[in-house]
Amino acid sequence: MAQPDHFKPLSPLSALIFGSRWLQLPLYLGLIVAQCVYVYKFIKELIHLVLEAPGFNEQQIMLIVLGLIDVVMIANLLVMVIIGGFETFVSRLNLTGHPDQPEWLSHVNASVLKIKLAMAIVGISSIHLLRTFIEAGNLGSPNAAFTEAGIMWQTIIHTIFIASAVGIALVDRLTTAPSGAKSGH
C-alpha cells in the first residue's frame, strides 16, 4: 500500500520511541485475563444465589445481587480501559462502521477516558457503600462486618471519589471549552 504524500519516515530513535507503545500490549492482554477471572467470579456467585436462594433472607439476597452488580461494573470498567486505552495509547482498532462499536469510542481520548474511569470508580464505590449501609444494621453485634469508624471512613473516601470525579470533569471542561468554542465573528 502506498504511503500518503504527507507521511515522512521516522528516524530510528523516533521509530523506537513511537514503537514502544506496543509494550503496553501485554498489560491490556493481562486485563483481558482479569476480566475472565471476574466472569468466573460472577458465574460462581450467580450459581450460589440460584442454588441457595430458598435459604436466604431478603437482605442476604440483596447483598449477593449487589456483589453481582459490583462485578459487572468492574467488568465494564475493564472494557473501558482495555478498549479505550488501547485505542488511545497504542493503536486504532478500526471499528468505524462496525455495528457493535461502543458509542463512546468514537470520541474517546485520554481526557474522556479519565472522566469515564472516575465516574465508574464512583459507581463501584457507591455499590460498596450501599452494601456497607445494608450491613450497618448489625453494628455492635458479634457478627458485624463493619465498625462505625469503618463506615465513616468508607463514606469519607466515597465523598473524595465524588469530589475527584467532579474536579476532573471541571478541569477538563475548563481546559477544553476555549478551544472547542466557536466564535460568531
C-alpha positions as CSV (number, residue, x, y, z in Angstrom):
1,M,0.0,0.0,0.0
2,A,1.4,3.4,-1.0
3,Q,2.2,5.8,1.8
4,P,0.4,9.2,1.8
5,D,2.5,12.1,0.4
6,H,2.4,13.8,3.9
7,F,4.0,10.8,5.6
8,K,7.6,11.3,6.5
9,P,9.7,8.3,7.6
10,L,10.7,8.4,11.2
11,S,14.3,8.5,12.4
12,P,15.4,5.3,14.1
13,L,15.1,6.9,17.5
14,S,11.7,8.3,16.8
15,A,10.6,4.9,15.5
16,L,11.9,3.2,18.6
17,I,10.1,5.7,20.9
18,F,6.9,5.6,18.9
19,G,7.0,1.8,18.7
20,S,7.5,1.5,22.5
21,R,3.7,2.0,22.8
22,W,3.4,-1.7,21.9
23,L,5.0,-2.6,25.2
24,Q,1.6,-1.9,26.7
25,L,0.0,-4.8,24.8
26,P,0.8,-7.4,27.5
27,L,-0.8,-5.1,30.0
28,Y,-4.1,-4.9,28.0
29,L,-3.9,-8.7,27.5
30,G,-3.5,-9.1,31.2
31,L,-6.6,-7.0,31.8
32,I,-8.5,-9.4,29.5
33,V,-7.3,-12.3,31.7
34,A,-8.5,-10.3,34.8
35,Q,-11.9,-9.9,33.1
36,C,-12.1,-13.6,32.6
37,V,-11.5,-14.0,36.4
38,Y,-14.4,-11.6,37.0
39,V,-16.6,-13.6,34.6
40,Y,-15.7,-16.8,36.6
41,K,-16.5,-15.0,39.9
42,F,-19.8,-13.7,38.6
43,I,-20.9,-17.2,37.4
44,K,-19.8,-18.8,40.7
45,E,-21.8,-16.2,42.7
46,L,-24.8,-16.4,40.4
47,I,-24.9,-20.2,40.8
48,H,-24.6,-19.8,44.6
49,L,-27.5,-17.4,44.6
50,V,-29.7,-19.6,42.5
51,L,-29.0,-22.8,44.4
52,E,-29.2,-21.3,47.9
53,A,-31.9,-18.7,47.4
54,P,-34.6,-20.5,49.3
55,G,-32.5,-20.4,52.4
56,F,-31.5,-16.7,52.1
57,N,-33.4,-13.8,53.6
58,E,-34.1,-10.7,51.6
59,Q,-31.0,-8.9,52.9
60,Q,-28.7,-11.8,52.0
61,I,-30.2,-11.9,48.5
62,M,-29.8,-8.1,48.2
63,L,-26.1,-8.3,49.3
64,I,-25.3,-11.1,46.8
65,V,-27.1,-9.2,44.0
66,L,-25.1,-6.0,44.9
67,G,-22.0,-8.2,44.7
68,L,-23.0,-9.3,41.2
69,I,-23.7,-5.7,40.1
70,D,-20.3,-4.7,41.5
71,V,-18.6,-7.4,39.4
72,V,-20.5,-6.2,36.3
73,M,-19.4,-2.6,37.0
74,I,-15.8,-3.6,37.4
75,A,-16.0,-5.6,34.2
76,N,-17.4,-2.5,32.4
77,L,-14.5,-0.5,33.8
78,L,-12.1,-3.1,32.4
79,V,-13.8,-2.9,29.0
80,M,-13.4,0.9,29.0
81,V,-9.7,0.7,30.0
82,I,-8.9,-2.2,27.6
83,I,-10.7,-0.8,24.5
84,G,-10.4,3.0,25.2
85,G,-6.8,2.7,26.5
86,F,-5.6,0.6,23.6
87,E,-7.3,2.8,21.1
88,T,-6.0,6.0,22.7
89,F,-2.4,4.9,23.6
90,V,-1.4,2.0,21.4
91,S,-3.2,1.6,18.0
92,R,-6.5,2.2,16.3
93,L,-8.9,-0.7,16.3
94,N,-10.6,0.4,13.1
95,L,-14.1,-0.2,14.3
96,T,-15.7,2.6,12.5
97,G,-18.9,1.4,11.0
98,H,-18.9,-1.9,13.0
99,P,-22.4,-2.5,14.3
100,D,-21.1,-3.3,17.8
101,Q,-18.8,-0.3,18.1
102,P,-19.4,1.3,21.5
103,E,-20.9,4.7,21.1
104,W,-18.4,6.4,23.4
105,L,-15.4,5.0,21.4
106,S,-15.9,7.4,18.5
107,H,-14.9,10.4,20.7
108,V,-12.6,8.8,23.2
109,N,-9.4,10.5,24.2
110,A,-7.2,10.5,27.3
111,S,-9.4,13.2,28.9
112,V,-12.7,11.4,28.2
113,L,-11.3,8.1,29.4
114,K,-10.2,9.8,32.6
115,I,-13.7,11.1,33.3
116,K,-15.4,7.8,32.4
117,L,-13.0,6.0,34.7
118,A,-13.6,8.4,37.5
119,M,-17.4,8.0,37.1
120,A,-17.0,4.2,37.0
121,I,-15.0,4.3,40.2
122,V,-17.7,6.4,41.9
123,G,-20.3,3.9,40.7
124,I,-18.3,1.0,42.1
125,S,-17.7,2.8,45.4
126,S,-21.5,3.6,45.6
127,I,-22.2,-0.1,45.4
128,H,-19.7,-0.9,48.1
129,L,-21.1,1.9,50.3
130,L,-24.7,0.7,49.8
131,R,-23.6,-2.9,50.8
132,T,-22.0,-1.4,53.9
133,F,-25.1,0.6,54.8
134,I,-27.3,-2.5,54.4
135,E,-25.0,-4.4,56.7
136,A,-24.8,-1.5,59.2
137,G,-27.9,-2.9,60.9
138,N,-25.6,-5.4,62.5
139,L,-23.4,-2.7,64.2
140,G,-22.5,-3.7,67.7
141,S,-23.3,-7.4,67.3
142,P,-20.6,-10.0,67.3
143,N,-21.1,-10.8,63.6
144,A,-20.9,-7.1,62.5
145,A,-18.8,-6.8,59.3
146,F,-18.0,-3.2,59.9
147,T,-17.4,-0.7,62.7
148,E,-18.7,2.8,63.0
149,A,-15.3,4.1,62.2
150,G,-15.1,1.8,59.1
151,I,-18.4,3.1,57.8
152,M,-17.3,6.7,58.4
153,W,-14.1,6.2,56.5
154,Q,-15.9,4.5,53.6
155,T,-18.2,7.4,53.4
156,I,-15.3,9.9,53.5
157,I,-13.4,8.0,50.8
158,H,-16.6,7.8,48.7
159,T,-17.1,11.5,49.0
160,I,-13.5,12.1,48.0
161,F,-14.1,9.9,44.9
162,I,-17.1,12.0,44.0
163,A,-15.2,15.3,44.5
164,S,-12.3,14.0,42.5
165,A,-14.6,13.0,39.6
166,V,-16.3,16.4,39.7
167,G,-12.9,18.0,39.8
168,I,-11.5,16.0,36.9
169,A,-14.7,16.9,34.8
170,L,-14.5,20.5,35.8
171,V,-10.8,20.8,34.9
172,D,-11.5,19.1,31.6
173,R,-14.3,21.4,30.8
174,L,-12.3,24.5,31.7
175,T,-9.3,23.4,29.6
176,T,-11.2,22.2,26.5
177,A,-14.0,24.8,26.3
178,P,-11.9,27.6,24.8
179,S,-10.5,25.5,22.0
180,G,-13.9,23.9,21.2
181,A,-15.9,27.2,21.3
182,K,-16.8,28.7,18.0
183,S,-16.6,32.4,17.5
184,G,-19.5,34.2,15.9
185,H,-17.2,36.7,14.3
